[in-house]
């Protein structure tokens, strides 16, 4: 796993600015933001081509937890992941776009986001990720989660939806179809969510914006 402290970049691109502002407003008022087919087209195509070029050997079985607490649990999740470290132009452009969002949200919402980590996720037919949270209050420094879908021509009948649950009553609040270029952002501590099995291969990027949890005894994010 690679975790990167990313230098912020201020984008002059109006498309990005409008999208970043829409995400900021939704996070402020609802705690989540969903934008179908909203990732810039050039970046979407770059990432799609990159994912299609990745060999199976680049992926590893996804686990639960971090560092010493990391373990594989095929009952909870059965996807596989490839961590993003900026080794290709597509990965660099994705990290730059995410850095622009990070910088914008820090200015608008004062979130104190310090770093970003992300990976490609591949769900083979029938794979799933059961209901879970990305962070638990007071126990982690993941603040904001983001998902980008890379599945052209996705049909409702193919399944694979992301279900977001209400923290208050545990009931289903939203169901998101994993169509190409769709963006989902939500507060990591506040929204339990689940990935349903699909009838075809399902590709996405999952990422987390984090605050700095470094101390005299520990560097965070871990290297």
Order of alpha helices (4+ residues) and beta strands (2+ residues): alpha-beta-alpha-beta-beta-alpha-beta-beta-beta-beta-beta-beta-beta-beta
